[in-house]
Amino acid sequence: NPDKIREDLSQMNLLVEEWGGKYQCQEISAKKGLGVADLLDKVLLEADMLDLKANPNRNATGTVIESSLDKGRGYVSTVLVSNGTLKVGDNMIAGTSWGRIKAMFNERNQRVEKAGPSEPVIILGLNGAPTAGDTFHVMETEQEARDIANKREQLQREQGLRTQTRLTLSDISHRIARGEFHEMNIIVKGDTDGSIEALADSFIKLSTEKVNVNVISKAVGQISENDVMLAAASDAVIVGFQVRPSADARKLADRDGVEINTYSVIYDAIDDVTSAMVGMLDKVKKEIVTGQMEVQQVFKISKVGTVAGCIVTEGKVHSKDKGRVIRDGIVIHTAPISALKRYKDDVKEVVTGLECGISLVNYNDLQTGDMIETFTEIEVEQKL
């Protein structure tokens, strides 16, 4: 829904030209090829208005568009050069990943030796999969790139520990006492960094007051034995997106009882995790009102107790229902039905308009004019 996107952008103070703002907007369909030419024209117009310039005679900088793990080529990253010239043999750092560029390919998968400003290329040689959106820089030496990457990785770990949501012991004990403390640990593996980040963020956003979702590990690549061992140690499930487990990982998972779920559609993974979260919650009882009757006469019978002669005014009364005695609009007692009769015969149910005799378990204070509301209890799943 394009209008919904425009509305979401406006809430972030990004008004498009159609809504009186300064930002260009173009509806397109890559599948049908609609609006693509107009989009390219607007991109060129924007570049001309911004008077964008770059210096090709310097060390390259730019942005990581996507990254993945290729079985034959190792970690593969698609980058867009924004300044300088990127060359094979350069020492690069992107996020916490670093390495010397071994090979580069253009958008037609043709090997190239260099790429200038505004050129997208696929590079090989990094030691990991940088996050989409990371800025890359070319460093003078490989050691310099490695040192900076290691410092960034240490800083990320420290920041992650500081920003984790912590529950106090008091919070935990209270939630356990109420049966409300549930946690789901997930390990996410995928074919590209972008898909992993999208899936992990979606899982974390599913967390509620009743079930907390923890993504304890996320990485690009095949599901390995290490993933299975981590899942077994942390009572986690493994979610793979466009990847499969190795044969050894599958055997280990079967032996240790670790659940591995693989998907090709992100929404299927989200739906399954949501269902699993609901399944972690205890079912709750819900009352379903089945009928209502009015007490017309009361009989005291020895060895039986009080029996009320009633007429069913609404619904259908079942012998296995519970009864709620209402007097002057106030509920004064609730108990299971001990007997339900038509004349002298026991019956399973009585419908609207018929008279019957009824008695409640261990209750003998029924009076003429009382209303008895009957109901049954069913178990239903809690809502997240």
N, C-alpha and C positions, 0 to 999 in steps of 0.2 A: 504494500500500500504506500505509494509515493507520498501522499499527504500525511500519513502517519510519520514517515521519516522526516518530512519537513517540520512537523510539529515537535518531534523529539529534538531536532537541531535547534529549533527556536528556544526550547527550554534550556539549552546550553549557550544562549545568546549568539547563535549562529543563524542569522536571518538570510534566506535566499532572496535573490532579486525579485522574484514573483511576489514575495511578501514584504517588499519594501526594504530589503537588506542590500548588502554589497557583495554577497557570495553567489557565484554562478551555480546553476543547477541544471542537470540534463538527465531526463529519463531515457534509459536504454534497455535493450534486450539483446544480450550477447548471443542467445540462442537463435533469435530471428534476425539479428543484424540491424535492429531498429535503433536509430539515434546515435550510432557509433561515429559516423562522420561528423555529426554536430558536436559530439563530445570532443573529438580531436580538434575541431575548429576552436572550441572554447578553451581548450588547454593551450593552444598556440596563442590565442588572444590574451589569456592570463599571463603567459610567459612574456609576451611583448609588453604588457602593461607594467609588469614587475621589473622589467629591464634586467632579467637574470643574466649573470655573467659568472664565468668560472675560469680559474687559472690551470691550464693543463700541465704546466711545468712545475709541479710540486708533488709531494707525496699524496696519494689518493685518500679521500674520505668519502663516506656514503652511508647507505642504509641497507640492512639485511631485509630482504623481502620474504624469503622462506628458507628453510633448511630441512634436511632429511638424512637418513642413513641408507646408502645404497650398498647392497650386498657385495657388489664387485668393485665399487670405487671408494667405499668408505663414506665419510661425512661429506655431504654435498650442500652448498649454500648458494642461493640466488641473491645477488646484490645489485644495487643501483649506485653507480658512481655519481657523486654530486660535485666533486671538485678534485682536481689533479688527474693523474693518469695511473691506473692500476695495471701492473705488469706481472707476468709469470716470474716467480722468484722473490717477490716482495714478501716481507714479514708483516703479517696482518694480525690485528687483535679486534675481536667483536664480542662485546659482553665479557663472558668468562672463557671464551674460546680463543685459541691462538694457533699460529702455525705459518709455515712457508707455503706460498701458493705453488702447487705442483703443475696445475693445468687450468685453463680457462676455456669456456665455450660460449658462443653467442646464442641468440634466440633460435637459430636454425640448427643448433647442436654442432656447429662447426668450430674446430679448435682455433683460438685466437691467442695472440701474444700480449695484447694490451687492450685496455678499454678506457675511453676518455669520459668527460662529463656527460651525464644524461644517458649513458649506455648501460643496459642491464647485461650481466654476465653470470654464468654458473662457474663457481670456483671449487677446486679440490685442494685439500691440504690441511684444513683446520683439524684440531684434535677433538672437536665436539660439534654439537649442533647449536649455534647461537639462536637466541630468541628473535622471532620476527619483529622488526622495529628497532633492533639494536643498531647503534652507529658503529661503523668500522673505521679503523685508522691503520695506516701503514707506518710501521716503526722502523728505526734505523737498523736494529739488530733483533735477532730471534730471542735473545736473552731478555731484552727490554720488554718485548711483548709478553713473554712468559711471566716475568715478575709482576707486571701490571695485572694480568689475568688472574694470577694467584691471589693478589691483594683484593681484587674485586670479588672473587669467590668467597674469601674469608669474610669480607664485609657483608655479603649477601646472607651468609649463614648467621652472622651476629644480628643483622636486622630482622631476619626471619624469626629468631628466638625472641627478640624484643616485642615483635608485633603479634605473636601468637596470642589468641584469646585464651586466658587461663581461668579455670573455675577454682574457687576456694574450696578447702576441704568441707566447709560448712555447706556450700552450694551442692557439692557432690553428695554428701550424706543425706541432705533433704530430698534431693531428686531421686536417689536410690530408694529412700523410704517410701516415696510416693510412686515408685515404679516408673519413673519418667526419665531415667538416665540410660540413654542408648547411644552407641557410637558405631559408625560404619567406617572402616578403614579401606581405602582403595589405592591400588597401584595402577597407574595409567601408562600404557605403552602405545606408541603410534608411529605412523610412517613419516610424518612431518612435524616440525615444531609448532606450526600454526594450529594443526588439528589437535595436538596434545594440550596446548594452552586453552583452546576453546572448550575442550571436553572437561579439563580439570576445573576451569572457572565455572562451568555449568554445574558440575557436581557440588562444588563448594557452596554455590548459591542455593542449592536444595536444602541446606541445613536449616533446621527449625529448632524451637525450644525443646521439642521432644526427641529429635534425632540429630546428632551432630555428624556431619560428613567430613572425614579427614583424608586428603590426598597425601599419602605419606611418601610417595615417590612418583616421579613422572620423567620419562625419557624417550628419546627417539630410538627405534630399533626393535628387533625381534624379542619376543618374550623368552627370557633366559632362565637357567637354573637359579641364578642369584635372585631373580624376581620371585621365583617360587619359594625359595628359602626365606626371603624377607616376608612374604605373605604368610607363610606358616608360623613364623616367629611373632608376627604382629596381628594375627587373626584377621587378615585382610583378604579381599577378593581382587583378582587381576582383571582389568578391562583393557582389551587390545583393540585399537582402531586401525583397520587396514593392515594389521600384522597378525602373525600366527606364532604359536610357541614352537620351539625346537623340539625334536623328538625326545631328547633327554629331559627337557623341561616338562613335557607332557607326562612322561613316565614318573618323574618326581612328584608332580602335582597329583597324579592318581594315587601314588603311594601315601602321600601326606594329607590327602583329602582337601587340597587347595582348589578353589573354584576359579576357573579361567573362562571368561566370556569375551568373545570376539565379535566385532561389529563392522559394518560398512556404512551404516547410516547413523549419524550422531544422535538423532532423536530417539532411535531405538534403544541406544545405550542409556539415555536420560530416563526414558520410560521404565526400563527394567530396574534401574537403581531406585527410582521413586517407588515402584512396587515393592522392592526389597525393604525399603525404609518403612513402608506401611506394615509389612509383614513382621517387622521387629516389635511393633507395638502390640500390647495385650488388647484383645477384643473387649469392648464395653457392652453392657447390657442396655437394651432399649425397650421401653414399654410400648406395646401396641394395644390400644383400647379396642376391645371386641364387642362390648355391649353394655347396656344399662338397664336396670330393673328397679321397680318401686315395691317396697315392702307394704303389703296390704293387711296381713295378719301375722301374728307371732304365736307359735305353739311351743310349750315346754313339754318335752318328752323324756321320760326317765331313761337312763342309760344312753341317751342320745344327745340331750342338751336342747338348745334352742334351734327350732326350725322355722324359717320365715316363708310364708306364702307370698309369692311375688308375681308380678306381671312384667314381662320383658317389654320395655318401651323403645329401645333402640338396639340395633345390631343383632348379634347372635352370641349367646352365652355357652361356653364350653365347660365340660366337667373338670378339665385340667387347668382352667384359668385360675387366676388369683382375683380376690374381691376386695374392693376399697369401699368401706362404709362411710357415707357422707350424710351428715346430720346438720340441718340449717346451713348448708353450704360449706361446712368444715369437715375435713377428713379426720375421722376419729379412730379408725383402725384399718389395718390391711392384713389379710391372711389368705392362704390358699383355700379353695373350695373343697370341703370334705365330702359333700354329697349333693347331687343334683337329681331331682325326681320329677316325673310327671305322674300325678296320682301316686301310686305305690311303686311304680317302676323306676329303676335307675336309668338315666338317659345320658348320652354323650353330649347333646347340645339341645338348646331351646331357642327358637327364633322369635323375632318381634311379634307381639300380639298374643303370645301364648302365656298361660300361667304355669308356674312350677313351684317346687319347694326347694329351698337351698339352706345349707348350713355351712359355716366357716370353721376352720380348725381352731379349737381352743378359744372360741368367742361365743358368749351367750347373752350379750347385751343388745341384740337387735330390737328395734322398736318400730311400731307402725309409723309409716311416713318416711322412714329412712330410704335413701337411695343407695343402691349398690352398683358401683362401676366395676365391670370386669375387664381384665387385661391379661395379656400374655407377654413374656419376656423373650427377646431374641438377642443373640450376640451379633454385633456389627463391628466392622473394622474402624479403628480410630482414624480421624483425619489428621494429616500433618499440619 
